[in-house]
Amino acid sequence: MPKATKTWKIGEYCKGGIITVEIRGKVVHIIGKEWDYSAGDRKSSNQSNAKEWTRLTLGLYSTYLSADAYDKCSDFLNDLTTSYYADEIIKWIKANLHKII
């Protein structure tokens, strides 16, 4: 199954500091993670083992975000981070849905 993954190490502008998005077929996972300070406190540190603390999973019916799915993503992301980063993450999801599905 085709897959796309991207991690944003946002730091102080995000609850937990890290947001990872995984797209697998028609399923989108938006994952909030706690920064793993044992791996370092810089953006260049390896945060692959950061602990997940929240997740939104969306099952999509097509290659685009419906109004309902967009609203769920937007609400979830705006609760985690600033509107700027929420918008950047949604742009990435939209751009990569067409490549994956």
N, C-alpha and C positions, 0 to 999 in steps of 0.2 A: 504494500500500500504506500503510495507517495506521502511524503512527510516534509514539513518545513518547521523549523524551530528557531526562535530568536530570544535572546535574553537581554534585558535592559537593566544595567546596574545604575540605578537612579540615585541611591543614597538617601540623603536627608529630605529629598522632595517626594519620598514614597514611604508609606507604611511598610516596615520590614526592609526596605531598601532595594529589593529586586523583584522584577516582574518577568516571567517567562511565558511565551506564547508558543503552543504547539498546534499545528494543523495536521490532522491525519484524515485524509479523505474529506468527508463532509462534517467532521467533528473538530471543533475549536476548543482548546483548553487554555484558559488564562489563569496563571498560577502566581500567587503572591508568596514570596519567600523571605525568610529572615536572613539578614546578612550574617555570614559565618566569619566572625572576627578571628577565629583560630587560623583561618587561611590568609588573613591579612585585612587591612582596612583601606587599601587603595582599589580604585576601579580596575586596575590590572590584575588584581588577585584572583585566584581560581575559586569561583563560587559555585562550582558544579555540585558540591555536596550541601549546599544551603538547604535548610529545612523548610518545607512547604507549610504554610499556615492557613491559606485560603485558596479556593479554586472556583472558577466558573466554567462549566462545560456546556457548550452549545452544539446541538445537532442541527445542521443546516439542510435545506431541501434543494438548494441550487448553488450556483457559483457566485452568488453575491449575498451580502448581508441584508436581510429583509429589515423593514422598519422596526419590527419587534426585536430582532436579534441585535440590531444597531443600538437600540435603546438599552437593552440589557448590558451590552458591552460598555457602553458609555457610562451608565450608572455605576457599574462595578468598578471600572477604571477610575472614575472621578472620585470614588470613595477611597481608592488606594493612593492616588497621586494627583498632580496638578492637571488642569485642563489641557495644557500644552502637551505633556507626555501622553495623556489619554488619547488625544487627537493623533499623535505620531504613531502610537501603537495600533489604533484603528486603521490608519492609512496603510500600515504594513500588512495587517490582516487582509484588507480589501485587495491589495496588490498581489498577495500570495495565494489567495483563494483560487484565482483564475489559473495559476500555474499548477496547483495541486489537484484540483478536481477534474 
